[in-house]
C-alpha cells in the first residue's frame, strides 16, 4: 500500500465523518419536529389531529420505504440544483439528509412514546401549555432514549454514505468501490471496511455513555 493511498484513506475518513455529522444534523432539523408532531397529534395526545398525523405519517412512511440507492439517483437533479454537482462529498450530503429524515422522525416518535403518560397528565394539571409540555417535560424525559437513537441514526447515515460510493459519492465508500472493488485491491477494501466498523463502534459507545450519564443526572 503506497503513501498516496494511505493519505487518500485518511482524507476519506475525514470526508466520511464530515458527511455523516452534517447530514445527521440537517436531518434532525426536520426529523425532530416531524417526530414530535407525530406523537402529539396521535389519538389521545395533547394536540390530537387525525388528519395532520395521517398525512405526516404517510409522507414519512413513503420516503422511509424508498431504498437509499434509488433515492440517491432520484435526487440527482435536486442535488445538482442545490450544490452545482451530483458527485463528491458535498453533493452526497443532500441525499444523505433526505434519506435520514424519515428515520429520524420515526426514531424520535419511538423515544417520545416511551415517556409515561402520567408525566404529561401532571404537566397538564399544572396548567402547562402544549409547547411547554413538549419542551420541559416530553423532550427532557425522553432524552436518554433520544441520545441512543442519535447514535443509531449516525451509524445508519454512515452506512448510507458508504453506499453512495457506487454513484460518485465521496469518503471511504468511494475509495472502497474505486480501489477495493474495481481495481481488486483487497487490502484497501478490508481497511476501509474496518475503519467504518470502528467509527460505528465509536458512535455507539459515545451514545451509550451519554445516555447513561443522562439517566443518572
TORPA-4810 file (N, C-alpha, C, O; in nm, 3 decimals):
<nodes>
NODE_1_0.085_-0.120_0.000_0.000_0.000_0.000_0.089_0.125_0.000_0.175_0.141_0.087_X
NODE_2_0.067_0.212_-0.097_0.151_0.329_-0.112_0.112_0.439_-0.015_0.004_0.439_0.043_X
NODE_3_0.207_0.536_-0.001_0.180_0.652_0.085_0.061_0.731_0.033_-0.017_0.785_0.110_X
NODE_4_0.048_0.737_-0.100_-0.062_0.811_-0.161_-0.197_0.751_-0.122_-0.291_0.825_-0.093_X
NODE_5_-0.206_0.620_-0.121_-0.332_0.553_-0.084_-0.360_0.573_0.064_-0.475_0.591_0.104_X
NODE_6_-0.255_0.568_0.147_-0.274_0.590_0.290_-0.328_0.731_0.316_-0.420_0.749_0.396_X
NODE_7_-0.271_0.830_0.246_-0.319_0.967_0.260_-0.463_0.979_0.210_-0.544_1.051_0.269_X
NODE_8_-0.493_0.908_0.102_-0.627_0.912_0.046_-0.728_0.852_0.145_-0.839_0.904_0.160_X
NODE_9_-0.690_0.744_0.211_-0.778_0.683_0.310_-0.799_0.779_0.428_-0.910_0.791_0.481_X
NODE_10_-0.691_0.848_0.468_-0.703_0.947_0.575_-0.801_1.057_0.539_-0.884_1.097_0.621_X
NODE_11_-0.792_1.106_0.416_-0.887_1.208_0.369_-1.028_1.150_0.362_-1.127_1.219_0.392_X
NODE_12_-1.037_1.023_0.323_-1.167_0.957_0.314_-1.234_0.945_0.450_-1.356_0.959_0.461_X
NODE_13_-1.154_0.920_0.554_-1.209_0.913_0.691_-1.270_1.047_0.729_-1.382_1.053_0.780_X
NODE_14_-1.196_1.154_0.704_-1.245_1.288_0.738_-1.371_1.321_0.658_-1.468_1.374_0.714_X
NODE_15_-1.371_1.290_0.528_-1.488_1.319_0.445_-1.609_1.240_0.493_-1.720_1.293_0.496_X
NODE_16_-1.589_1.115_0.531_-1.700_1.031_0.577_-1.759_1.085_0.707_-1.881_1.095_0.720_X
NODE_17_-1.673_1.119_0.802_-1.721_1.175_0.929_-1.792_1.307_0.906_-1.897_1.334_0.965_X
NODE_18_-1.736_1.390_0.818_-1.796_1.519_0.786_-1.935_1.500_0.727_-2.030_1.564_0.771_X
NODE_19_-1.946_1.413_0.627_-2.076_1.388_0.564_-2.177_1.336_0.665_-2.292_1.379_0.667_X
NODE_20_-2.133_1.243_0.748_-2.223_1.179_0.845_-2.276_1.280_0.946_-2.397_1.285_0.972_X
NODE_21_-2.187_1.359_1.003_-2.228_1.454_1.107_-2.316_1.566_1.049_-2.418_1.601_1.109_X
NODE_22_-2.278_1.620_0.934_-2.356_1.730_0.875_-2.492_1.681_0.830_-2.593_1.746_0.858_X
NODE_23_-2.497_1.568_0.762_-2.625_1.515_0.714_-2.717_1.480_0.830_-2.837_1.506_0.824_X
NODE_24_-2.662_1.422_0.936_-2.743_1.387_1.053_-2.797_1.512_1.121_-2.913_1.516_1.163_X
NODE_25_-2.712_1.615_1.131_-2.757_1.741_1.191_-2.873_1.802_1.111_-2.973_1.844_1.170_X
NODE_26_-2.859_1.807_0.979_-2.966_1.860_0.895_-3.091_1.773_0.904_-3.203_1.825_0.904_X
NODE_27_-3.072_1.642_0.912_-3.186_1.551_0.921_-3.265_1.575_1.049_-3.387_1.564_1.050_X
NODE_28_-3.195_1.607_1.158_-3.263_1.633_1.284_-3.338_1.766_1.283_-3.436_1.783_1.356_X
NODE_29_-3.293_1.860_1.201_-3.363_1.988_1.192_-3.506_1.969_1.144_-3.596_2.042_1.186_X
NODE_30_-3.528_1.872_1.058_-3.663_1.842_1.010_-3.722_1.718_1.077_-3.841_1.714_1.108_X
NODE_31_-3.638_1.617_1.099_-3.688_1.492_1.155_-3.736_1.503_1.298_-3.835_1.439_1.335_X
NODE_32_-3.668_1.585_1.380_-3.711_1.602_1.519_-3.849_1.666_1.528_-3.934_1.612_1.599_X
NODE_33_-3.874_1.778_1.460_-4.011_1.835_1.464_-4.116_1.740_1.409_-4.227_1.732_1.462_X
NODE_34_-4.082_1.667_1.303_-4.179_1.572_1.247_-4.212_1.462_1.347_-4.328_1.424_1.363_X
NODE_35_-4.110_1.411_1.416_-4.134_1.308_1.517_-4.218_1.359_1.631_-4.306_1.288_1.681_X
NODE_36_-4.193_1.483_1.673_-4.274_1.543_1.780_-4.419_1.557_1.737_-4.511_1.525_1.812_X
NODE_37_-4.439_1.606_1.614_-4.576_1.623_1.562_-4.649_1.489_1.554_-4.768_1.480_1.585_X
NODE_38_-4.578_1.385_1.511_-4.640_1.253_1.503_-4.689_1.206_1.639_-4.792_1.138_1.648_X
NODE_39_-4.616_1.241_1.745_-4.655_1.198_1.879_-4.769_1.282_1.934_-4.870_1.228_1.980_X
NODE_40_-4.754_1.413_1.929_-4.853_1.500_1.995_-4.986_1.505_1.921_-5.087_1.541_1.980_X
NODE_41_-4.986_1.469_1.791_-5.113_1.468_1.716_-5.177_1.331_1.712_-5.283_1.313_1.652_X
NODE_42_-5.114_1.233_1.777_-5.170_1.098_1.779_-5.297_1.095_1.864_-5.323_1.186_1.942_X
NODE_43_-5.375_0.990_1.847_-5.502_0.976_1.918_-5.479_0.980_2.069_-5.397_0.907_2.123_X
NODE_44_-5.555_1.067_2.136_-5.548_1.077_2.281_-5.435_1.162_2.334_-5.417_1.172_2.455_X
NODE_45_-5.357_1.224_2.244_-5.246_1.305_2.292_-5.284_1.453_2.297_-5.397_1.490_2.266_X
NODE_46_-5.188_1.538_2.337_-5.220_1.676_2.374_-5.268_1.762_2.258_-5.339_1.860_2.279_X
NODE_47_-5.230_1.728_2.135_-5.275_1.805_2.017_-5.334_1.709_1.914_-5.302_1.716_1.795_X
NODE_48_-5.419_1.623_1.959_-5.475_1.519_1.871_-5.532_1.579_1.742_-5.616_1.669_1.746_X
NODE_49_-5.484_1.528_1.630_-5.531_1.574_1.499_-5.511_1.460_1.401_-5.400_1.435_1.354_X
NODE_50_-5.617_1.392_1.371_-5.609_1.271_1.288_-5.559_1.301_1.147_-5.482_1.224_1.091_X
NODE_51_-5.601_1.413_1.092_-5.563_1.446_0.954_-5.413_1.475_0.945_-5.343_1.418_0.861_X
NODE_52_-5.364_1.565_1.032_-5.222_1.600_1.031_-5.136_1.477_1.057_-5.036_1.455_0.989_X
NODE_53_-5.175_1.398_1.155_-5.099_1.278_1.189_-5.095_1.181_1.072_-4.991_1.122_1.043_X
NODE_54_-5.208_1.165_1.005_-5.215_1.072_0.893_-5.130_1.117_0.775_-5.061_1.036_0.713_X
NODE_55_-5.136_1.247_0.744_-5.059_1.299_0.629_-4.909_1.288_0.654_-4.836_1.237_0.570_X
NODE_56_-4.865_1.334_0.771_-4.722_1.330_0.801_-4.674_1.185_0.813_-4.565_1.152_0.765_X
NODE_57_-4.754_1.102_0.875_-4.717_0.961_0.886_-4.702_0.895_0.750_-4.609_0.816_0.728_X
NODE_58_-4.792_0.928_0.657_-4.785_0.870_0.522_-4.661_0.918_0.448_-4.593_0.838_0.383_X
NODE_59_-4.630_1.047_0.458_-4.511_1.102_0.391_-4.384_1.036_0.446_-4.296_0.996_0.369_X
NODE_60_-4.376_1.026_0.577_-4.259_0.964_0.639_-4.245_0.819_0.595_-4.134_0.775_0.563_X
NODE_61_-4.355_0.746_0.591_-4.350_0.605_0.551_-4.308_0.588_0.406_-4.234_0.496_0.372_X
NODE_62_-4.356_0.678_0.319_-4.321_0.669_0.176_-4.170_0.687_0.157_-4.105_0.606_0.091_X
NODE_63_-4.116_0.793_0.216_-3.972_0.819_0.200_-3.888_0.713_0.269_-3.779_0.679_0.223_X
NODE_64_-3.939_0.661_0.378_-3.865_0.558_0.451_-3.862_0.426_0.373_-3.772_0.344_0.391_X
NODE_65_-3.961_0.406_0.285_-3.971_0.281_0.211_-3.883_0.278_0.086_-3.858_0.171_0.031_X
NODE_66_-3.836_0.394_0.041_-3.756_0.400_-0.080_-3.612_0.360_-0.048_-3.549_0.422_0.037_X
NODE_67_-3.557_0.257_-0.114_-3.417_0.219_-0.091_-3.324_0.336_-0.115_-3.347_0.417_-0.206_X
NODE_68_-3.219_0.347_-0.036_-3.135_0.466_-0.042_-3.069_0.486_-0.178_-3.062_0.599_-0.226_X
NODE_69_-3.022_0.380_-0.240_-2.957_0.396_-0.370_-3.053_0.451_-0.475_-3.014_0.532_-0.559_X
NODE_70_-3.178_0.408_-0.469_-3.279_0.459_-0.562_-3.308_0.605_-0.530_-3.318_0.688_-0.621_X
NODE_71_-3.321_0.637_-0.402_-3.345_0.775_-0.361_-3.230_0.864_-0.406_-3.251_0.977_-0.451_X
NODE_72_-3.109_0.814_-0.393_-2.991_0.890_-0.431_-2.996_0.927_-0.579_-2.966_1.040_-0.616_X
NODE_73_-3.034_0.830_-0.662_-3.044_0.855_-0.806_-3.157_0.952_-0.837_-3.142_1.042_-0.919_X
NODE_74_-3.271_0.934_-0.771_-3.387_1.022_-0.796_-3.356_1.167_-0.758_-3.411_1.260_-0.818_X
NODE_75_-3.270_1.185_-0.660_-3.240_1.319_-0.611_-3.126_1.389_-0.686_-3.089_1.502_-0.653_X
NODE_76_-3.069_1.323_-0.786_-2.957_1.382_-0.860_-2.990_1.520_-0.916_-2.909_1.611_-0.901_X
NODE_77_-3.107_1.541_-0.980_-3.138_1.676_-1.031_-3.147_1.781_-0.920_-3.100_1.893_-0.936_X
NODE_78_-3.207_1.742_-0.807_-3.218_1.835_-0.695_-3.082_1.864_-0.635_-3.052_1.977_-0.597_X
NODE_79_-2.998_1.761_-0.626_-2.863_1.778_-0.573_-2.783_1.874_-0.660_-2.714_1.962_-0.609_X
NODE_80_-2.793_1.856_-0.792_-2.723_1.946_-0.884_-2.773_2.090_-0.868_-2.695_2.184_-0.872_X
NODE_81_-2.903_2.104_-0.850_-2.962_2.237_-0.835_-2.912_2.305_-0.708_-2.886_2.426_-0.708_X
NODE_82_-2.898_2.229_-0.601_-2.861_2.286_-0.471_-2.711_2.314_-0.458_-2.672_2.418_-0.405_X
NODE_83_-2.628_2.221_-0.505_-2.483_2.235_-0.482_-2.402_2.244_-0.610_-2.280_2.259_-0.605_X
NODE_84_-2.468_2.234_-0.728_-2.399_2.250_-0.854_-2.334_2.126_-0.909_-2.276_2.129_-1.018_X
NODE_85_-2.342_2.015_-0.836_-2.285_1.888_-0.883_-2.359_1.773_-0.815_-2.426_1.793_-0.713_X
NODE_86_-2.347_1.655_-0.872_-2.413_1.538_-0.812_-2.313_1.435_-0.762_-2.351_1.326_-0.719_X
NODE_87_-2.183_1.470_-0.767_-2.080_1.378_-0.719_-1.993_1.449_-0.615_-1.987_1.571_-0.609_X
NODE_88_-1.927_1.368_-0.534_-1.839_1.425_-0.433_-1.901_1.432_-0.295_-2.018_1.398_-0.276_X
NODE_89_-1.822_1.477_-0.201_-1.862_1.480_-0.060_-1.980_1.573_-0.034_-2.078_1.534_0.029_X
NODE_90_-1.970_1.696_-0.083_-2.075_1.795_-0.057_-2.208_1.750_-0.118_-2.313_1.762_-0.054_X
NODE_91_-2.202_1.699_-0.240_-2.325_1.655_-0.308_-2.391_1.540_-0.234_-2.514_1.531_-0.230_X
NODE_92_-2.312_1.452_-0.175_-2.367_1.335_-0.107_-2.447_1.373_0.016_-2.536_1.299_0.057_X
NODE_93_-2.416_1.487_0.076_-2.488_1.530_0.197_-2.637_1.548_0.170_-2.719_1.523_0.259_X
NODE_94_-2.674_1.592_0.049_-2.815_1.616_0.018_-2.898_1.488_0.026_-2.994_1.485_0.102_X
NODE_95_-2.864_1.381_-0.050_-2.944_1.258_-0.037_-2.931_1.192_0.099_-3.026_1.129_0.147_X
NODE_96_-2.815_1.206_0.163_-2.800_1.150_0.297_-2.899_1.214_0.393_-2.961_1.146_0.475_X
NODE_97_-2.915_1.346_0.382_-3.008_1.418_0.469_-3.152_1.375_0.442_-3.226_1.345_0.535_X
NODE_98_-3.190_1.373_0.315_-3.327_1.335_0.278_-3.356_1.192_0.320_-3.465_1.162_0.369_X
NODE_99_-3.259_1.103_0.301_-3.279_0.964_0.340_-3.289_0.943_0.490_-3.355_0.850_0.536_X
NODE_100_-3.223_1.031_0.566_-3.220_1.015_0.712_-3.341_1.078_0.781_-3.377_1.037_0.891_X
NODE_101_-3.403_1.178_0.719_-3.514_1.249_0.783_-3.625_1.156_0.831_-3.664_1.164_0.948_X
NODE_102_-3.679_1.067_0.746_-3.787_0.980_0.795_-3.742_0.883_0.904_-3.820_0.847_0.992_X
NODE_103_-3.616_0.841_0.898_-3.563_0.752_1.002_-3.555_0.826_1.134_-3.592_0.772_1.238_X
NODE_104_-3.507_0.949_1.129_-3.500_1.031_1.249_-3.639_1.054_1.306_-3.661_1.043_1.426_X
NODE_105_-3.735_1.086_1.218_-3.872_1.113_1.263_-3.930_0.994_1.338_-3.990_1.011_1.445_X
NODE_106_-3.914_0.874_1.283_-3.968_0.755_1.349_-3.892_0.721_1.476_-3.950_0.673_1.573_X
NODE_107_-3.761_0.747_1.476_-3.682_0.721_1.596_-3.724_0.816_1.709_-3.738_0.774_1.824_X
NODE_108_-3.744_0.943_1.675_-3.790_1.040_1.774_-3.929_1.002_1.825_-3.956_1.008_1.945_X
NODE_109_-4.016_0.965_1.734_-4.151_0.923_1.773_-4.145_0.806_1.871_-4.216_0.806_1.972_X
NODE_110_-4.061_0.709_1.843_-4.048_0.593_1.930_-3.997_0.633_2.068_-4.044_0.582_2.170_X
NODE_111_-3.900_0.724_2.072_-3.844_0.768_2.201_-3.947_0.843_2.284_-3.958_0.823_2.405_X
NODE_112_-4.022_0.930_2.218_-4.120_1.013_2.291_-4.238_0.931_2.342_-4.295_0.962_2.446_X
NODE_113_-4.275_0.827_2.269_-4.387_0.744_2.314_-4.351_0.660_2.436_-4.440_0.603_2.500_X
NODE_114_-4.223_0.652_2.469_-4.180_0.579_2.587_-4.202_0.659_2.715_-4.199_0.604_2.825_X
NODE_115_-4.225_0.790_2.701_-4.247_0.874_2.819_-4.381_0.836_2.884_-4.483_0.833_2.815_X
NODE_116_-4.381_0.808_3.013_-4.505_0.768_3.082_-4.614_0.876_3.069_-4.587_0.995_3.081_X
NODE_117_-4.737_0.831_3.045_-4.848_0.924_3.030_-4.872_1.007_3.155_-4.925_1.118_3.146_X
NODE_118_-4.835_0.954_3.271_-4.856_1.027_3.396_-4.779_1.158_3.401_-4.824_1.254_3.464_X
NODE_119_-4.665_1.162_3.336_-4.585_1.286_3.334_-4.660_1.394_3.256_-4.662_1.510_3.297_X
NODE_120_-4.719_1.357_3.144_-4.796_1.452_3.063_-4.919_1.499_3.140_-4.953_1.618_3.139_X
NODE_121_-4.985_1.406_3.206_-5.105_1.441_3.284_-5.068_1.536_3.398_-5.143_1.629_3.428_X
NODE_122_-4.954_1.512_3.461_-4.910_1.601_3.569_-4.882_1.741_3.516_-4.917_1.841_3.579_X
NODE_123_-4.819_1.749_3.399_-4.790_1.878_3.338_-4.919_1.952_3.304_-4.928_2.074_3.324_X
NODE_124_-5.018_1.879_3.252_-5.147_1.941_3.217_-5.219_1.990_3.342_-5.283_2.095_3.339_X
NODE_125_-5.207_1.914_3.451_-5.274_1.954_3.574_-5.214_2.082_3.633_-5.279_2.154_3.709_X
NODE_126_-5.088_2.109_3.597_-5.022_2.232_3.642_-5.049_2.349_3.548_-4.999_2.459_3.570_X
NODE_127_-5.127_2.324_3.444_-5.164_2.430_3.352_-5.061_2.459_3.244_-5.065_2.565_3.182_X
NODE_128_-4.969_2.366_3.221_-4.866_2.386_3.120_-4.928_2.383_2.980_-5.015_2.300_2.952_X
NODE_129_-4.883_2.472_2.893_-4.930_2.475_2.754_-4.868_2.359_2.677_-4.768_2.302_2.721_X
NODE_130_-4.925_2.322_2.562_-4.865_2.214_2.482_-4.718_2.235_2.451_-4.639_2.141_2.456_X
NODE_131_-4.680_2.360_2.419_-4.540_2.388_2.387_-4.450_2.363_2.508_-4.342_2.305_2.495_X
NODE_132_-4.496_2.406_2.626_-4.417_2.385_2.748_-4.410_2.237_2.783_-4.308_2.189_2.832_X
NODE_133_-4.518_2.166_2.759_-4.517_2.021_2.785_-4.411_1.953_2.699_-4.338_1.866_2.745_X
NODE_134_-4.405_1.994_2.573_-4.307_1.936_2.480_-4.164_1.971_2.523_-4.078_1.884_2.530_X
NODE_135_-4.141_2.099_2.551_-4.005_2.147_2.577_-3.953_2.110_2.715_-3.834_2.080_2.731_X
NODE_136_-4.040_2.112_2.816_-3.993_2.097_2.954_-4.029_1.963_3.019_-3.981_1.932_3.128_X
NODE_137_-4.112_1.884_2.954_-4.149_1.755_3.010_-4.119_1.640_2.914_-4.049_1.545_2.949_X
NODE_138_-4.173_1.648_2.793_-4.163_1.537_2.698_-4.019_1.514_2.652_-3.966_1.404_2.666_X
NODE_139_-3.954_1.618_2.600_-3.818_1.603_2.548_-3.715_1.569_2.658_-3.633_1.480_2.638_X
NODE_140_-3.719_1.639_2.773_-3.622_1.603_2.878_-3.636_1.459_2.926_-3.536_1.391_2.949_X
NODE_141_-3.760_1.412_2.942_-3.782_1.276_2.990_-3.735_1.173_2.887_-3.689_1.064_2.924_X
NODE_142_-3.745_1.207_2.760_-3.707_1.113_2.653_-3.561_1.126_2.613_-3.514_1.051_2.527_X
NODE_143_-3.487_1.219_2.674_-3.351_1.249_2.629_-3.257_1.129_2.625_-3.186_1.113_2.526_X
NODE_144_-3.253_1.042_2.727_-3.163_0.926_2.718_-3.192_0.840_2.595_-3.100_0.796_2.526_X
NODE_145_-3.321_0.816_2.568_-3.358_0.738_2.451_-3.327_0.812_2.321_-3.285_0.751_2.223_X
NODE_146_-3.347_0.944_2.322_-3.315_1.025_2.203_-3.166_1.020_2.172_-3.127_1.017_2.055_X
NODE_147_-3.082_1.020_2.276_-2.938_1.014_2.256_-2.898_0.880_2.194_-2.818_0.876_2.101_X
NODE_148_-2.955_0.772_2.246_-2.928_0.640_2.187_-2.974_0.635_2.042_-2.907_0.579_1.956_X
NODE_149_-3.091_0.695_2.016_-3.142_0.699_1.880_-3.051_0.776_1.786_-3.035_0.740_1.670_X
NODE_150_-2.990_0.883_1.838_-2.898_0.961_1.757_-2.776_0.878_1.717_-2.729_0.887_1.604_X
NODE_151_-2.725_0.799_1.810_-2.611_0.712_1.780_-2.648_0.612_1.671_-2.568_0.586_1.581_X
NODE_152_-2.768_0.556_1.679_-2.814_0.461_1.577_-2.829_0.531_1.443_-2.792_0.476_1.339_X
NODE_153_-2.883_0.652_1.445_-2.901_0.727_1.321_-2.767_0.763_1.257_-2.753_0.759_1.135_X
NODE_154_-2.668_0.797_1.339_-2.534_0.826_1.288_-2.477_0.703_1.216_-2.418_0.715_1.109_X
NODE_155_-2.495_0.587_1.277_-2.446_0.463_1.215_-2.519_0.435_1.084_-2.459_0.389_0.987_X
NODE_156_-2.648_0.464_1.080_-2.727_0.443_0.958_-2.680_0.535_0.847_-2.661_0.492_0.733_X
NODE_157_-2.661_0.663_0.879_-2.615_0.760_0.778_-2.475_0.723_0.731_-2.442_0.739_0.613_X
NODE_158_-2.392_0.674_0.821_-2.258_0.631_0.784_-2.265_0.518_0.681_-2.190_0.516_0.584_X
NODE_159_-2.356_0.424_0.703_-2.375_0.315_0.608_-2.425_0.367_0.474_-2.381_0.320_0.369_X
NODE_160_-2.516_0.462_0.477_-2.565_0.523_0.354_-2.451_0.591_0.277_-2.444_0.583_0.155_X
NODE_161_-2.362_0.659_0.351_-2.252_0.730_0.286_-2.161_0.632_0.213_-2.106_0.665_0.107_X
NODE_162_-2.144_0.513_0.268_-2.063_0.411_0.201_-2.130_0.365_0.072_-2.063_0.345_-0.030_X
NODE_163_-2.262_0.347_0.076_-2.335_0.306_-0.045_-2.328_0.412_-0.154_-2.330_0.379_-0.273_X
NODE_164_-2.319_0.538_-0.114_-2.315_0.647_-0.211_-2.190_0.639_-0.299_-2.185_0.701_-0.405_X
NODE_165_-2.090_0.563_-0.255_-1.969_0.546_-0.335_-1.996_0.484_-0.471_-1.917_0.502_-0.563_X
NODE_166_-2.106_0.410_-0.485_-2.139_0.346_-0.612_-2.177_0.447_-0.720_-2.164_0.419_-0.839_X
NODE_167_-2.223_0.565_-0.679_-2.269_0.663_-0.778_-2.192_0.795_-0.764_-2.247_0.902_-0.791_X
NODE_168_-2.067_0.786_-0.724_-1.984_0.905_-0.723_-1.978_0.980_-0.593_-1.927_1.092_-0.589_X
NODE_169_-2.028_0.921_-0.486_-2.017_0.986_-0.356_-1.873_0.986_-0.308_-1.790_0.911_-0.360_X
NODE_170_-1.843_1.069_-0.210_-1.707_1.077_-0.159_-1.686_0.989_-0.038_-1.770_0.905_-0.006_X
NODE_171_-1.573_1.008_0.029_-1.547_0.936_0.153_-1.495_0.795_0.133_-1.450_0.758_0.024_X
NODE_172_-1.501_0.717_0.240_-1.448_0.581_0.239_-1.523_0.490_0.143_-1.465_0.398_0.086_X
NODE_173_-1.652_0.515_0.124_-1.730_0.434_0.033_-1.675_0.441_-0.108_-1.664_0.339_-0.176_X
NODE_174_-1.642_0.561_-0.153_-1.588_0.579_-0.288_-1.453_0.509_-0.301_-1.424_0.448_-0.404_X
NODE_175_-1.370_0.518_-0.197_-1.239_0.452_-0.201_-1.255_0.301_-0.208_-1.186_0.234_-0.285_X
NODE_176_-1.346_0.248_-0.127_-1.370_0.104_-0.126_-1.417_0.054_-0.262_-1.374_-0.052_-0.308_X
NODE_177_-1.504_0.131_-0.326_-1.557_0.090_-0.457_-1.451_0.105_-0.566_-1.427_0.012_-0.644_X
NODE_178_-1.388_0.222_-0.572_-1.296_0.252_-0.682_-1.168_0.169_-0.675_-1.117_0.125_-0.778_X
NODE_179_-1.115_0.149_-0.555_-0.987_0.079_-0.542_-1.006_-0.066_-0.495_-0.945_-0.158_-0.550_X
NODE_180_-1.089_-0.084_-0.393_-1.106_-0.219_-0.340_-1.183_-0.311_-0.432_-1.153_-0.431_-0.441_X
NODE_181_-1.285_-0.255_-0.501_-1.372_-0.340_-0.585_-1.328_-0.338_-0.732_-1.297_-0.443_-0.789_X
NODE_182_-1.325_-0.221_-0.793_-1.296_-0.212_-0.936_-1.150_-0.246_-0.969_-1.122_-0.299_-1.076_X
NODE_183_-1.059_-0.214_-0.878_-0.917_-0.240_-0.905_-0.865_-0.361_-0.829_-0.744_-0.388_-0.830_X
NODE_184_-0.953_-0.434_-0.764_-0.920_-0.560_-0.695_-0.811_-0.544_-0.590_-0.731_-0.636_-0.569_X
NODE_185_-0.807_-0.429_-0.523_-0.712_-0.408_-0.414_-0.780_-0.447_-0.283_-0.838_-0.363_-0.213_X
NODE_186_-0.772_-0.575_-0.252_-0.843_-0.629_-0.136_-0.800_-0.564_-0.006_-0.881_-0.543_0.084_X
NODE_187_-0.671_-0.531_0.004_-0.623_-0.469_0.127_-0.691_-0.335_0.152_-0.724_-0.303_0.266_X
NODE_188_-0.711_-0.256_0.046_-0.779_-0.128_0.060_-0.924_-0.150_0.103_-0.974_-0.080_0.190_X
NODE_189_-0.990_-0.247_0.042_-1.129_-0.277_0.076_-1.143_-0.317_0.222_-1.233_-0.270_0.292_X
NODE_190_-1.055_-0.405_0.267_-1.063_-0.452_0.405_-1.036_-0.340_0.505_-1.101_-0.331_0.609_X
NODE_191_-0.939_-0.255_0.474_-0.906_-0.144_0.564_-1.020_-0.045_0.574_-1.052_0.001_0.684_X
NODE_192_-1.083_-0.012_0.460_-1.195_0.083_0.465_-1.312_0.025_0.542_-1.378_0.096_0.618_X
NODE_193_-1.338_-0.103_0.524_-1.447_-0.168_0.599_-1.416_-0.167_0.748_-1.503_-0.139_0.830_X
NODE_194_-1.291_-0.198_0.783_-1.251_-0.199_0.924_-1.266_-0.062_0.986_-1.315_-0.049_1.099_X
NODE_195_-1.225_0.042_0.913_-1.238_0.179_0.963_-1.384_0.216_0.984_-1.419_0.278_1.084_X
NODE_196_-1.469_0.178_0.889_-1.612_0.206_0.903_-1.670_0.139_1.027_-1.750_0.198_1.099_X
NODE_197_-1.629_0.015_1.051_-1.675_-0.058_1.170_-1.630_0.014_1.297_-1.707_0.026_1.393_X
NODE_198_-1.505_0.060_1.299_-1.451_0.130_1.416_-1.528_0.259_1.442_-1.562_0.291_1.556_X
NODE_199_-1.557_0.334_1.335_-1.630_0.460_1.351_-1.770_0.434_1.407_-1.817_0.508_1.494_X
NODE_200_-1.836_0.330_1.357_-1.969_0.294_1.407_-1.962_0.261_1.556_-2.046_0.304_1.634_X
NODE_201_-1.860_0.184_1.594_-1.845_0.147_1.735_-1.821_0.269_1.823_-1.870_0.277_1.936_X
NODE_202_-1.745_0.365_1.771_-1.720_0.489_1.846_-1.851_0.565_1.866_-1.880_0.610_1.977_X
NODE_203_-1.929_0.580_1.759_-2.059_0.648_1.769_-2.148_0.579_1.871_-2.210_0.644_1.955_X
NODE_204_-2.154_0.445_1.863_-2.243_0.370_1.951_-2.199_0.380_2.097_-2.282_0.398_2.186_X
NODE_205_-2.069_0.368_2.121_-2.019_0.375_2.257_-2.040_0.514_2.316_-2.076_0.528_2.433_X
NODE_206_-2.017_0.617_2.234_-2.040_0.754_2.281_-2.187_0.774_2.316_-2.220_0.837_2.417_X
NODE_207_-2.275_0.720_2.231_-2.418_0.730_2.258_-2.457_0.659_2.386_-2.537_0.711_2.464_X
NODE_208_-2.402_0.540_2.408_-2.432_0.464_2.529_-2.388_0.539_2.655_-2.461_0.545_2.754_X
NODE_209_-2.268_0.596_2.650_-2.214_0.667_2.765_-2.293_0.795_2.795_-2.325_0.825_2.911_X
NODE_210_-2.325_0.870_2.690_-2.401_0.993_2.709_-2.541_0.963_2.761_-2.592_1.034_2.848_X
NODE_211_-2.602_0.858_2.707_-2.736_0.820_2.752_-2.735_0.777_2.898_-2.823_0.815_2.976_X
NODE_212_-2.634_0.697_2.935_-2.624_0.652_3.074_-2.601_0.769_3.168_-2.657_0.775_3.277_X
NODE_213_-2.517_0.864_3.124_-2.491_0.982_3.207_-2.617_1.065_3.226_-2.641_1.119_3.333_X
NODE_214_-2.697_1.073_3.120_-2.823_1.149_3.127_-2.922_1.081_3.221_-2.994_1.149_3.294_X
NODE_215_-2.926_0.949_3.219_-3.020_0.876_3.305_-2.986_0.895_3.453_-3.075_0.896_3.538_X
NODE_216_-2.858_0.910_3.482_-2.815_0.920_3.621_-2.797_1.064_3.668_-2.758_1.088_3.782_X
NODE_217_-2.826_1.160_3.580_-2.809_1.300_3.619_-2.930_1.352_3.694_-2.934_1.468_3.735_X
</nodes>
